[in-house]
Amino acid sequence: MSDPSSAAPVTPAATAGAMASAAGGPAAAAAAAAAAADRFARLTHFGGFDWASAEHQFVAVDSRGQIALSLRFANDARGWALFREKVAALPALGVAIETCCGPAVERLVDAGLAVYPMNPKAAERYRDRKAPSGAKDDALDAWSFAPASPTRCGPTATAGGRCWPRTR
């Protein structure tokens, strides 16, 4: 069984690329992987999204790791409108979230964001890096997930075209 965290992003183009690679062999697979790595390289900001049923916490950092946006918002139409308004100022944003499905993921995808699901164990490890004491809160989770995107898929991690899976 392959490690899903080492797969190329899952986008309509990547899905088409995977179909082409199945038909076109290794060269087509390499081209699809290179395209996925290129899409990731164009991201200027990386966000961490801690979701919940009542409200969400979002933190975005720039390529230097500086916080560009920190936002707590309600899980309702107004909250999501506020979220879309605020993230519109971030030109190319990839968002890490501790799930691969559900309403929060769908709304992030609908907002046109590159969404990178995190395995809960991986999320726990990123959290431990920021708070070794084991403390957990929503803002800490979002902040610790934000830089997870570039560390999982930076220049070394993309060697060979491998990157985080992207939901769409």
N, C-alpha and C positions, 0 to 999 in steps of 0.2 A: 504494500500500500504506500502511495507517495505522500509526502508531507504537504498538506494544503497550503502551508505558509510559504512554500517555495514556488508556487505556481504563478504563471503570468496573470495580470489583472483580467478579470472577467468583465468584458465590455461587449457591446454588440459587434464592434470591429474585431475584438480579440476572439469572440466566438466564431465569427466568419473566418478569422485567421486559423483557428484550430481546425475548422472543417477543411480549409484549404490545405493545411499541413498534413491532415490525414490523407488527403488525396494527392498532395504534392511532395510528400516526404520531408526529409530533414531540412532541406533548403527553405521550404515554406515555413516550417516550424521555427527556424532561426530568424527568418524575417518577421514573423509574428512576435517573437520574443523581443527582438530589437525595437519594434514599434512600441511595445508595452513599456520598455525601459525608457524610451524617448518621451512618452507621455508623462511618465513619472518625473523625469529630469526637468520638465517644464513647470512643475509645481513650485510656487514661490512661498506658500504658507502651508503649515501642517496643523490640523486641528485634532483635539481629543474631545470626544463626546461621551458624557456619562448620562445615560438615559434612565428614566424612571416613569412611573405611571402618572404622577401629578406634575412634575417639573423636571427640566433637563439642565445640565451644566455643560457649557462649551468653553474651551480655551483654544486659541490659535496662536502659534508662534511663527516667527519669520525664519528664514534660513540660518540666522545666527542664534536662534533659540530664545529670542526676546519675545515676551508676550505682546501680541498685536491686538488681541481681543479676548476679553473674559466676559461671559454672559450667562446668567441664570434666567431661564424663561419658562413660562407655564406651558403645559402640553395642551394647548388649545389654539384656535385659529389666530388669535391676537399674538400669542407667544411665537408661533411659527412665522407669522408675518414680520415680527420684530427680528427674529433670527435671520430670515432671508435679507432683510434690509441691512443688517449689520455685516453679514458676510459678503454682501455685494461689493464692499470696499476692499476685499481681499481678492486680487486678480486670479490667482490659480491656486485653489485650495484642495488639499487631500485630507480626509477626515477618518481617523481611527475610532472604531466603536466596538464595544465588547459584546457583539452579537452579529449574526450574519443575516438576520431576517427580522420582520416585525414592522410596526408602523413608523418607528423612528428611522429605521433604515430606508424605508420607502420614501419618507418625506425628505431625507437627505439626498437621495437619488433624484427625486422630483425637483429639488432645488438646483440640480445640475452639478452636484459635487462629486468628486472622486471619493468613493467610500471604500475603506479598507477594514474588513472585519478582523477582530482579534479573538484568538482562542482565550477563554477565561483564565487558563493557567499562565499564558503569556502576559495577559493584562495584570495578573497578580504580581508577576516578576517586575514589570515596569513600575508598578506601584511601590514594590519593595525597594527599588532603586532610589526613589524619591523620599520614602518614609520607612526606613528600616525597622522602626518600632512596631510596624504593623497597623498604624493608625489608618483609618479609612474614612474619607468623606468625599462628597461629590466633586468639590473643587479640586481636591488633590488628585482624584482619579482622572478628571478631564485634563489637568495640567500634565500628569505623568504620561497619559496616552498620546498627547500632541507630538512630542518629539519621537514617539515610537515609529512613526512613518519613515522619517529619514534614516533612523538607525537600522531599520529592517530592510531598507531598500536604497541605500546610498551607493556611491560609486563601486565599492567592493562587493556589496551584496548583489548588484546588478550584473556582475561579471557572468557571462554565459546567458544573459537575458532573464535571470530569475528575479522575481519581485513578489511583493505581497499580492494575494488575490484581491481583485477589486470586484465588488458585487455587480456593478454594471458599468 
